[in-house]
């Protein structure tokens, strides 16, 4: 039986933060099967991606212009 990778969506309005998180997750990939299924620079973009790809986990900035993590609860 193979372990299905944890599908992760990264959401942050700052590209350097998304890049650093991707690097950290790549390092974790040696011990935890994971797949980054997408990256979004805004909440709206994240919601659009979630309609197109399956994600098990969304890692998001807690505050972005016009969107906060707490305002996203129950939107999907």
N, C-alpha and C positions, 0 to 999 in steps of 0.2 A: 504494500500500500504506500503510495507516495503522498506526502503532505502537500496540500494545495497551498500556494503562496498567499500571504496576507496581502490583499489588494489595497493600496494606499493612494489617496488623493491629497496633494499638498496645495494649500491655499494661503497665499500671503501677497500683499500688494507690493512688496519689495523683492525684486529679483535676487539680490544677494542673499537674502534670508532663505528663499526657496532653494537656491543653489547649495547653501550650507546644510540645510536639512536633507537634501538629496545625498550629499556626501556622507553625512552621518548614517543615513539609512543604508547606503551602499556598504558601509563598514559592517553594519548589523547583518547584512545579507549572508555573511559567512556562517552565521549560527542560527539564523531565523529565515525561513523561506518567505520572501516578500517580493512584491512587484509594485512599482510606482505606476499607477494607471493613468495619471495625469497631473497637471499643474495648472493652477488658476491664479490670476492676478487680482481677482475681485470676487465678491460674493455672487454676483450675477453670473459670472463666468463659471464659478464652481457649480451653481445650480444647473446650468446648461450641461456641463460635463457629467453631472450625476444622472441626468436623464439619458445620456449616451453610453456611459460605462458603469460597470458594477464596481463599487468600492466597499470594502469591509471597514475601513477606517479613514476618517477625514482629519488631517492635521491642519489646523487653521490658526492664523493670527487671531488673537482675541479682540483686536480692534483695528478696523480698516475704515477708510473714508466711506461713508454711507452704508456701512454694514458692520455689525459686530457678531461675534460668535453666539452671544445670547439671543440675538434677534433671529438667528437662523434655525432655532429649535422648532421642529414640527413643520418645516417648509418642504420637506421631501416626502 
